[in-house]
Amino acid sequence: MAESPEDKPDIIFLVKEYVGTRIELFKLSAIEKATGIGSSAATGAFIAFMLLFALIFGSAALGYYLGDVTGSNAMGFGIVTLIYFLLGLIMIFIKSSVEKKLVDIMIKSIFNKKK
């Protein structure tokens, strides 16, 4: 069946409409991803901020407690410092494996489609 010249404008119109719809879908998908990443970053930053405060005050409390136990605040805070120093050394040795796991988690969270 041969197409008549009247059918071509309809096809062109449909193709333009399809392309416009696909562009709009891409924009909406990008906005959805960006807002998801933004909200995740904001809540993650808040959680990290709260955990940082807990770590700081917990470290101070541990330092004073160990100071009471040893009879010297300097010794108590020195022990806490030594604990953090050892944790830092351990982190240096396991850095690459932790980085790989974090990258995997981030990639999964970015490409995870929640529907």
C-alpha positions as CSV (number, residue, x, y, z in Angstrom):
1,M,0.0,0.0,0.0
2,A,1.5,3.3,-1.1
3,E,1.6,6.2,1.3
4,S,-0.2,9.3,0.1
5,P,1.5,12.7,0.5
6,E,-1.1,13.6,3.1
7,D,0.2,10.9,5.4
8,K,3.8,12.3,5.6
9,P,2.9,15.4,7.6
10,D,1.2,13.2,10.2
11,I,4.3,11.0,10.5
12,I,6.6,14.0,10.8
13,F,4.3,15.4,13.5
14,L,4.3,12.1,15.3
15,V,8.1,11.8,15.2
16,K,8.4,15.4,16.5
17,E,5.9,14.7,19.3
18,Y,7.8,11.5,20.2
19,V,11.1,13.2,20.3
20,G,9.6,16.0,22.5
21,T,8.1,13.5,24.8
22,R,11.4,11.6,25.1
23,I,13.2,14.9,25.9
24,E,10.7,15.7,28.6
25,L,11.0,12.2,30.1
26,F,14.8,12.6,30.2
27,K,14.5,16.0,31.9
28,L,12.0,14.6,34.5
29,S,14.3,11.6,35.1
30,A,17.3,13.9,35.6
31,I,15.4,16.1,38.0
32,E,14.2,13.0,40.0
33,K,17.8,11.7,40.2
34,A,19.2,15.1,41.2
35,T,16.6,15.6,43.9
36,G,17.2,12.1,45.2
37,I,20.9,12.6,45.4
38,G,20.5,16.0,47.0
39,S,18.1,14.8,49.7
40,S,20.3,11.8,50.4
41,A,23.3,14.1,50.7
42,A,21.5,16.4,53.0
43,T,20.3,13.6,55.3
44,G,23.7,12.0,55.2
45,A,25.4,15.2,56.1
46,F,23.0,15.7,59.1
47,I,23.7,12.1,60.3
48,A,27.4,12.6,59.9
49,F,27.2,15.9,61.8
50,M,25.4,14.2,64.7
51,L,27.7,11.3,64.8
52,L,30.7,13.7,64.8
53,F,29.3,15.4,67.9
54,A,28.7,12.1,69.6
55,L,32.2,11.1,68.8
56,I,33.7,14.3,70.2
57,F,31.7,14.3,73.4
58,G,32.1,10.5,73.8
59,S,35.9,11.0,73.4
60,A,35.9,13.8,76.0
61,A,33.9,11.6,78.4
62,L,36.2,8.7,77.8
63,G,39.2,10.9,78.4
64,Y,37.9,12.2,81.7
65,Y,36.9,8.7,82.8
66,L,40.3,7.3,82.0
67,G,41.8,10.3,83.7
68,D,39.9,9.4,86.9
69,V,41.0,5.8,86.6
70,T,44.6,6.6,86.0
71,G,44.7,9.6,88.4
72,S,45.8,12.0,85.6
73,N,43.7,13.7,83.0
74,A,46.7,14.0,80.7
75,M,47.1,10.2,80.8
76,G,43.4,9.6,80.2
77,F,43.4,11.9,77.1
78,G,46.7,10.4,76.0
79,I,45.1,7.0,76.0
80,V,42.2,8.3,73.9
81,T,44.7,9.9,71.5
82,L,46.6,6.6,71.2
83,I,43.3,4.8,70.4
84,Y,42.6,7.2,67.6
85,F,46.2,6.9,66.4
86,L,45.9,3.1,66.2
87,L,42.6,3.4,64.4
88,G,44.2,5.8,61.9
89,L,47.0,3.3,61.3
90,I,44.6,0.5,60.7
91,M,42.6,2.7,58.3
92,I,45.8,3.3,56.3
93,F,46.3,-0.4,55.8
94,I,42.7,-1.2,54.8
95,K,42.0,2.1,52.9
96,S,41.8,0.6,49.4
97,S,39.3,-2.1,50.3
98,V,37.1,0.4,52.2
99,E,37.2,2.8,49.2
100,K,36.1,0.0,46.8
101,K,33.2,-0.9,49.0
102,L,32.1,2.8,49.4
103,V,32.3,3.3,45.6
104,D,30.1,0.2,45.1
105,I,27.6,1.4,47.7
106,M,27.4,4.9,46.1
107,I,27.0,3.5,42.6
108,K,24.2,1.1,43.7
109,S,22.4,4.0,45.5
110,I,22.7,6.3,42.4
111,F,21.4,3.7,40.0
112,N,18.8,2.1,42.3
113,K,15.4,2.8,40.9
114,K,12.8,3.1,43.6
115,K,9.3,2.6,42.0
